[in-house]
Amino acid sequence: MDSNRSRLERCFRAVFPDLDEEQLYNATPFSVRAWDSLATVNLLALIEEEFGVQVRLGEPSTVSFEGILDGLQKGLEAVL
């Protein structure tokens, strides 16, 4: 497992501890019932702290575990 994926997984698991692996990797605000505004703030703070990046809010339809991971791996600011 690559380092960024495992680090991002830890962030998601801290906010959404009840997700199984498949749910976690496919997580979006629309697929995770517990993903509300407070969860977004918590996830954003964890990602910023873990990766040392500033996360900017994007369109909810484009936010996902894989999308955030892709942005981190490309060295871009994560879009949440």
N, C-alpha and C positions, 0 to 999 in steps of 0.2 A: 504494500500500500504506500502510495507516495506521501511525502511529508505534508504538503498543503492539504491533501484530502483528509488525512487523519487529524490534522489540526482543526480544520473546518468541521469535521464530524464531532469533535469534542465540543465545539461551540454550540452546534445544533443540539447535541445530546443534553447539554446543560439547560437549554431552554425547553426542549421537547423530549423529556426522558422516556416517554411512553412509546415512542416510535420504534418500530423494528427497522432492520437495515434497509429493506426495500422502500418503506415509507420515508425514511430519512433521505435517501438518495433521490427520491422523487418529490421531495417536499416543496410546496409552494404555498402562498397564503390561501389559495383556494382549496388545496387538498388536505391541509392540516387544520382541523377544527380549532385547536388551541392557538393558532397563529393570529393573534389580535394585535392591537396597537402596542400594548405593553410588551408582548413577546417580541415585536419588531424592535422596540427600543432596547430591550435586553440583548437580543441577538446582535444588533448593531454595535453595542458597547463591547460585547465579547469579541467580535471579529476585529474591531479597531484595536483592542488591547492585544489580542493574540498575534495579529499580523503587522501592527504598527502602520496601519493605513487609515486614511479618512474615508469613511463610507458615505456615499451620497445616495439619497433616496431616488428611486426610479419608478417606472410604471409597475404597478402590482402584477400585471400580466406577464412581465419579463423576469420577475424575481423567482429564483429557484435555487436549490442547493447546487445543482450542476452549473447554473449560470454564474453564481457567485464564485464557485471554484474556477471556472473558466477565466473569469476576469482576474482573479488572483494569480493564476498560472501565467497569464499573459503579461503580468506586471502592471496591470491597469488598476485604477481605483475600483474597488468592489462596488457594484451597483446593487442596492437593496431596495 
